[in-house]
Amino acid sequence: MNHSAIQVMKDMKDILLAYGQSDEFSFVLSKSCHLYSRRSSKIASTVASLFAANYVMHWKQFFGEDPLQYAPCFDSRVVCYPSDQNLRDYLSWRQADCHINNLYNTTFWAIVHGGKTETESEEILRGTFSKDKHEILFSQYNINYNTIENIYKKGSTILRKKTQVTSISPNTHQPVERTKLVPCVLNDDIIGQTFWDTYPHLLKD
């Protein structure tokens, strides 16, 4: 999923940032974007088809000879947020959802692997809060949720960062190093202020 999103960003320079978790990705376009004359249907269809095409094209790179079981497809929609705060609220909601779902799933499958049925696991977790799930994981399965990799708890944020890349000069046929803005994956907190202070250009365009 991350790789597909990176390829979409490489092809569509107007995308400033992408955020993904589970089976979804959100792409943030610049305020001054005039991509496809800002036609929402064109933007939505192009992003979805480009994402799906890259998902199929690069499947073997990650899963080897394990074949796709069916053709993947992704739906999409375009939303115009009226303010920076609205955009941040949306992205915060998606990251909070990532944490909530991952904490539930981590606890659920720990209980199942501990010998309970899926129905029994659902019943055990019914009505529990985050602190309850943390306690179940730690006291019963020796799992410290805080040590789980951030990609699972916070999802993936992709933005362009200055990166040294090496390419072959078409004139000299020798390696040449250049600094380019390359889409990079972060697994950082995007709810707090620190991320936005670190990358202020995301909201200035």
BELGI-V290135 format. One record per backbone hydrogen bond with DSSP energy under -1.0 kcal/mol. NH is the residue of the N-H (numbers start at 0). CO is the residue of the C=O. E is the energy in kcal/mol with one decimal. If there is no record, write none. Layout:
NH CO E
NH CO E
//
This chain:
4 0 -2.3
5 1 -2.4
6 2 -2.1
7 3 -2.0
8 4 -2.2
9 5 -2.1
10 6 -1.7
11 7 -2.2
14 11 -1.7
15 27 -3.0
16 27 -1.3
17 157 -2.2
18 25 -2.6
19 155 -2.8
20 23 -1.7
23 20 -2.0
25 18 -3.0
27 16 -3.5
29 13 -1.9
32 29 -1.5
36 33 -2.1
37 34 -2.2
38 35 -1.9
42 38 -2.2
43 39 -2.8
44 40 -2.2
45 41 -2.1
46 42 -2.5
47 43 -2.1
48 44 -2.2
49 45 -2.5
50 46 -2.4
51 47 -2.3
52 48 -2.4
53 49 -2.0
54 50 -2.1
55 51 -2.0
56 52 -2.7
57 53 -2.2
58 55 -1.2
61 58 -1.5
62 58 -2.5
63 59 -1.6
65 62 -2.0
86 82 -1.7
87 83 -2.6
88 84 -2.7
89 85 -2.1
90 86 -2.5
91 87 -2.7
92 88 -2.2
93 89 -2.0
94 90 -2.2
95 91 -2.7
96 92 -2.2
97 93 -1.8
98 94 -2.0
99 95 -2.5
100 96 -2.6
101 97 -2.4
102 98 -2.7
103 99 -2.0
104 100 -2.8
105 101 -2.8
106 102 -2.0
107 103 -3.1
108 104 -2.6
109 105 -1.4
110 106 -2.1
111 107 -2.1
112 108 -2.8
114 111 -1.9
115 110 -1.8
120 116 -2.4
121 117 -2.2
122 118 -1.8
123 119 -2.3
124 120 -1.9
127 124 -2.1
132 128 -1.9
133 129 -2.5
134 130 -2.1
135 131 -2.4
136 132 -2.5
137 133 -2.4
138 134 -2.9
139 135 -1.9
140 136 -1.1
142 136 -2.5
146 143 -2.1
147 144 -1.6
151 148 -1.4
152 148 -1.1
153 149 -3.8
155 19 -2.9
156 185 -3.2
157 17 -3.1
158 183 -1.8
160 181 -2.3
162 179 -2.9
164 177 -3.1
166 175 -2.6
168 173 -2.7
172 168 -1.9
175 166 -3.4
177 164 -2.7
179 162 -2.7
181 160 -2.5
183 158 -2.8
185 156 -3.4
196 192 -2.0
197 193 -2.0
198 194 -1.8
201 198 -1.5
202 199 -1.4
204 200 -1.1
//
